[in-house]
Amino acid sequence: MANTQTSPEAGYFDKDRSAEIVNARMAAGTDARLREVMEVMVRHLHAAVKEAKLTDAEWMAGIQFLTATGQMCTDWRQEYILLSDILGVSMLVDAISHERAEHATPNTVLGPFYLADAPHYPNGSNICLDAKGEPLLVKGKVSDHAGNPIAGAKVDVWQTNDEGFYDVQQKGVQPDWNLRGVFTTDENGEYCFRSVKPKFYPIPDDGPVGKLLTALGRHPNRPAHIHFIVTAPGFEAVTTHIFAPDCPYLGEDPVFGVKQSLVAEFRKIDAPIDKASAGADGANWEVEWNFILSPLP
């Protein structure tokens, strides 16, 4: 049952009290957290409309934009995630939700192209199934705050191919599960896999979010990176990237996902990497990246 008003006039619309009137309509039994969030959202939305002095036509244009954004969503493409990303909201929510000790590996955005249930591979396996790109060896260690290795941690990785597309963007062109895989750390907490050196690529800009970027004079190019989700029992999961240091778009990520602490060193290999230690037959590049996980509270 809605809140009762002391008088009918208390519920009549008034421009100066608009947010207060809307928030007062919530029922007394409304979930406390929902009430808190909605009160804040309504208050700031009404304040923004008033500050910008939106016209009928401008508000309708906004509604049409949001409608087109929803219509662009598919099973593998979430245009609303892109919108959240380019507004910096995804990174802000992530930063608020995942505050960790200074030395722990920081989170960054998940992105819209993650797929669960990627194939599990033994360490040293090659996740590049189309043989395109500059070969890369990725290796490292997963440990706790004290430096103790975490055996059995899952390292879930995914990235674009050498042309800047994820496999789901090129169905029938790329092999399914190309440049995706899950690895398990050994008794020393170590993992290792083969891939290709990442390149920058544009986020999908053929929809309403891309048109908004163009209207704002912003480019769609994400700096070169590899995605990771690292999990282990008893520890907080880490969703993050590592970024190539030579990418020209490091300081201009359209989704604001770059943190200085996530820029890795990609080392050019002149001689073939030892096959026994790498579990591979050589690579042109090598990056070593260690993850530090925080214990669950």
C-alpha positions as CSV (number, residue, x, y, z in Angstrom):
1,M,0.0,0.0,0.0
2,A,1.4,3.4,-0.9
3,N,2.2,6.0,1.7
4,T,-0.8,8.1,2.7
5,Q,-0.6,11.8,2.2
6,T,-1.6,14.3,4.9
7,S,-3.6,16.0,2.2
8,P,-4.4,15.5,-1.5
9,E,-2.3,18.6,-2.3
10,A,0.8,17.0,-0.9
11,G,0.9,14.6,-3.8
12,Y,0.3,17.1,-6.5
13,F,3.2,17.8,-8.9
14,D,5.3,20.8,-8.1
15,K,8.5,21.6,-10.1
16,D,10.5,22.8,-7.1
17,R,9.6,19.7,-5.0
18,S,9.5,17.1,-7.9
19,A,12.0,14.6,-6.5
20,E,10.6,14.8,-3.0
21,I,7.0,14.2,-4.3
22,V,8.1,11.2,-6.4
23,N,10.1,9.6,-3.6
24,A,7.2,10.1,-1.2
25,R,5.1,7.7,-3.3
26,M,7.1,4.6,-2.2
27,A,5.2,2.3,0.1
28,A,6.2,2.0,3.8
29,G,7.2,-1.6,3.3
30,T,9.6,-1.0,0.4
31,D,12.9,-2.8,0.7
32,A,15.3,-0.5,2.6
33,R,18.1,-0.8,0.2
34,L,15.8,-0.3,-2.8
35,R,14.4,2.8,-1.2
36,E,17.8,4.2,-0.5
37,V,19.0,3.6,-4.1
38,M,15.8,4.9,-5.7
39,E,15.7,8.0,-3.6
40,V,19.3,8.9,-4.6
41,M,18.7,8.1,-8.3
42,V,15.4,10.1,-8.5
43,R,17.0,13.1,-6.6
44,H,20.0,13.3,-8.9
45,L,18.0,12.6,-12.1
46,H,15.6,15.4,-11.3
47,A,18.5,17.7,-10.4
48,A,20.2,16.9,-13.7
49,V,17.0,17.6,-15.7
50,K,16.6,21.0,-14.0
51,E,20.3,22.0,-14.3
52,A,20.4,21.1,-18.0
53,K,16.9,22.6,-18.6
54,L,16.0,19.7,-20.9
55,T,13.3,20.4,-23.5
56,D,10.6,17.9,-24.6
57,A,12.5,17.2,-27.8
58,E,15.8,16.6,-25.9
59,W,14.2,14.2,-23.4
60,M,12.5,12.3,-26.2
61,A,15.8,12.0,-28.0
62,G,17.2,10.5,-24.8
63,I,14.4,8.0,-24.6
64,Q,14.9,7.0,-28.2
65,F,18.6,6.6,-27.5
66,L,17.9,4.2,-24.6
67,T,15.3,2.3,-26.7
68,A,17.9,1.8,-29.5
69,T,20.5,0.7,-26.9
70,G,18.1,-2.0,-25.7
71,Q,17.3,-3.1,-29.2
72,M,21.0,-3.6,-29.9
73,C,21.4,-6.1,-27.2
74,T,21.8,-9.8,-28.2
75,D,22.9,-13.0,-26.5
76,W,26.6,-12.1,-27.0
77,R,26.5,-8.3,-27.2
78,Q,25.3,-6.1,-24.3
79,E,25.0,-2.6,-25.5
80,Y,24.0,-1.4,-22.0
81,I,27.3,-2.7,-20.7
82,L,29.1,-0.6,-23.4
83,L,27.1,2.4,-22.3
84,S,28.0,1.9,-18.7
85,D,31.6,1.4,-19.7
86,I,32.0,4.6,-21.8
87,L,30.4,6.7,-19.1
88,G,33.0,5.4,-16.6
89,V,30.2,3.9,-14.4
90,S,31.4,0.3,-14.7
91,M,34.8,1.3,-13.4
92,L,33.4,3.4,-10.7
93,V,31.1,0.7,-9.4
94,D,33.9,-1.8,-9.6
95,A,36.2,0.5,-7.6
96,I,33.6,0.9,-4.9
97,S,32.8,-2.8,-4.8
98,H,36.3,-4.1,-4.8
99,E,38.5,-2.1,-2.5
100,R,41.5,-4.2,-1.7
101,A,44.9,-3.9,0.0
102,E,47.3,-1.8,-1.9
103,H,49.5,-4.7,-3.0
104,A,46.6,-6.9,-4.2
105,T,45.9,-7.2,-7.9
106,P,43.3,-4.6,-8.8
107,N,40.1,-5.2,-10.7
108,T,39.0,-3.6,-13.9
109,V,36.0,-4.0,-16.2
110,L,34.7,-7.4,-17.3
111,G,33.7,-6.2,-20.7
112,P,30.8,-7.4,-22.8
113,F,32.5,-10.4,-24.5
114,Y,33.3,-12.8,-21.6
115,L,32.0,-16.4,-22.1
116,A,31.7,-18.8,-19.2
117,D,32.9,-22.5,-19.6
118,A,35.9,-21.9,-21.8
119,P,38.0,-25.0,-22.4
120,H,40.4,-26.1,-19.7
121,Y,43.9,-26.6,-21.0
122,P,47.1,-27.9,-19.4
123,N,49.8,-25.3,-18.7
124,G,51.8,-24.4,-21.7
125,S,48.9,-24.9,-24.2
126,N,48.3,-22.5,-27.1
127,I,44.9,-20.8,-27.0
128,C,45.4,-19.2,-30.5
129,L,43.5,-21.5,-32.8
130,D,43.8,-19.5,-36.0
131,A,47.6,-19.2,-36.1
132,K,47.4,-15.4,-36.6
133,G,49.5,-12.8,-34.8
134,E,52.9,-12.6,-33.1
135,P,53.3,-15.5,-30.8
136,L,53.4,-14.6,-27.1
137,L,54.2,-16.6,-24.0
138,V,52.4,-15.6,-20.8
139,K,53.5,-17.0,-17.5
140,G,53.4,-16.1,-13.8
141,K,52.3,-17.0,-10.3
142,V,49.3,-16.7,-8.1
143,S,50.0,-16.0,-4.5
144,D,48.5,-14.6,-1.3
145,H,49.5,-11.4,0.5
146,A,52.3,-13.1,2.2
147,G,53.7,-14.4,-1.0
148,N,52.6,-18.0,-0.4
149,P,51.8,-19.7,-3.7
150,I,48.2,-20.7,-4.3
151,A,48.0,-24.1,-6.0
152,G,44.8,-25.0,-7.9
153,A,43.9,-21.4,-8.7
154,K,41.9,-21.0,-11.9
155,V,43.2,-18.5,-14.5
156,D,40.5,-17.8,-17.1
157,V,41.8,-15.8,-20.1
158,W,40.4,-14.3,-23.2
159,Q,41.4,-11.7,-25.8
160,T,40.9,-10.6,-29.4
161,N,42.6,-12.0,-32.4
162,D,45.3,-10.3,-34.5
163,E,42.5,-8.4,-36.4
164,G,41.0,-7.0,-33.2
165,F,37.9,-9.2,-32.9
166,Y,36.7,-11.6,-30.3
167,D,35.6,-15.0,-31.6
168,V,31.9,-14.3,-30.9
169,Q,32.2,-11.3,-33.2
170,Q,33.3,-13.5,-36.1
171,K,31.2,-16.6,-36.0
172,G,32.2,-18.8,-38.8
173,V,35.4,-16.9,-39.4
174,Q,37.3,-17.6,-36.2
175,P,37.2,-21.0,-34.6
176,D,34.9,-21.3,-31.6
177,W,36.7,-20.5,-28.3
178,N,39.6,-18.9,-30.2
179,L,41.9,-17.1,-27.7
180,R,40.0,-18.3,-24.7
181,G,41.0,-20.8,-22.1
182,V,41.2,-21.8,-18.4
183,F,44.4,-22.8,-16.7
184,T,45.1,-24.2,-13.3
185,T,48.1,-23.2,-11.2
186,D,50.5,-26.0,-10.2
187,E,51.9,-26.8,-6.7
188,N,54.1,-23.7,-7.0
189,G,51.2,-21.5,-7.9
190,E,52.5,-21.1,-11.4
191,Y,50.6,-20.9,-14.7
192,C,51.7,-20.6,-18.3
193,F,50.1,-20.4,-21.7
194,R,50.8,-19.4,-25.3
195,S,48.8,-16.8,-27.1
196,V,49.5,-13.8,-29.4
197,K,50.6,-10.3,-28.6
198,P,47.4,-8.2,-28.1
199,K,46.5,-5.2,-30.3
200,F,44.3,-2.3,-29.8
201,Y,40.8,-2.6,-31.2
202,P,37.6,-0.5,-31.4
203,I,34.7,-1.4,-29.1
204,P,31.6,-2.0,-31.2
205,D,30.7,1.4,-32.6
206,D,28.0,0.5,-35.1
207,G,25.3,1.0,-32.5
208,P,23.9,3.9,-30.4
209,V,26.8,3.9,-28.0
210,G,29.3,4.3,-31.0
211,K,27.2,7.2,-32.3
212,L,27.3,8.8,-28.9
213,L,31.1,8.5,-28.9
214,T,31.3,10.1,-32.3
215,A,29.0,13.0,-31.2
216,L,31.3,13.6,-28.2
217,G,34.5,13.6,-30.3
218,R,35.8,10.4,-28.7
219,H,37.4,7.5,-30.4
220,P,36.3,3.8,-29.7
221,N,39.8,2.3,-29.5
222,R,40.6,0.1,-26.5
223,P,44.3,-0.2,-25.7
224,A,45.8,-3.6,-26.3
225,H,45.1,-6.0,-23.4
226,I,44.4,-9.5,-22.3
227,H,41.5,-10.3,-20.0
228,F,41.8,-12.5,-16.8
229,I,39.5,-13.8,-14.1
230,V,41.5,-15.5,-11.3
231,T,39.7,-17.5,-8.7
232,A,40.7,-19.7,-5.8
233,P,38.8,-21.2,-2.8
234,G,39.0,-18.8,0.2
235,F,40.0,-15.8,-1.9
236,E,38.3,-12.9,-3.6
237,A,38.0,-13.4,-7.4
238,V,39.9,-10.9,-9.5
239,T,38.6,-9.7,-12.8
240,T,41.3,-7.7,-14.6
241,H,43.4,-7.0,-17.7
242,I,47.1,-6.6,-18.4
243,F,47.9,-3.9,-20.9
244,A,50.7,-3.7,-23.5
245,P,53.0,-0.7,-22.7
246,D,53.6,0.3,-26.3
247,C,50.0,0.9,-27.2
248,P,49.2,4.5,-28.3
249,Y,45.8,4.4,-26.6
250,L,46.8,3.6,-23.0
251,G,45.8,7.1,-21.8
252,E,42.6,7.2,-23.9
253,D,40.7,4.0,-23.1
254,P,37.1,4.7,-24.0
255,V,35.9,2.5,-21.1
256,F,38.5,3.9,-18.6
257,G,39.8,0.5,-17.7
258,V,43.5,1.3,-17.6
259,K,45.3,1.5,-14.2
260,Q,49.0,2.2,-14.0
261,S,49.5,-1.0,-12.0
262,L,48.1,-3.1,-14.8
263,V,50.5,-2.0,-17.5
264,A,52.8,-5.0,-18.1
265,E,56.2,-5.4,-19.6
266,F,56.2,-7.3,-22.9
267,R,59.7,-8.5,-23.6
268,K,60.8,-9.2,-27.2
269,I,62.5,-12.6,-27.4
270,D,65.5,-12.8,-29.8
271,A,66.2,-16.5,-29.2
272,P,63.5,-19.2,-29.1
273,I,62.2,-19.8,-25.6
274,D,63.3,-23.1,-24.2
275,K,60.6,-25.7,-25.1
276,A,60.9,-27.7,-21.9
277,S,60.5,-24.7,-19.6
278,A,57.8,-23.0,-21.6
279,G,55.8,-26.0,-22.6
280,A,55.9,-24.5,-26.1
281,D,57.9,-24.4,-29.2
282,G,59.0,-20.8,-28.9
283,A,57.5,-17.4,-29.0
284,N,58.4,-13.9,-30.2
285,W,57.2,-12.1,-27.0
286,E,57.1,-13.0,-23.4
287,V,55.2,-11.4,-20.5
288,E,55.4,-12.4,-16.8
289,W,52.5,-11.4,-14.7
290,N,51.9,-12.4,-11.1
291,F,48.5,-12.2,-9.3
292,I,48.1,-11.4,-5.6
293,L,44.7,-12.5,-4.2
294,S,43.0,-11.1,-1.1
295,P,41.4,-13.5,1.4
296,L,37.7,-13.5,1.6
297,P,36.4,-11.4,4.5
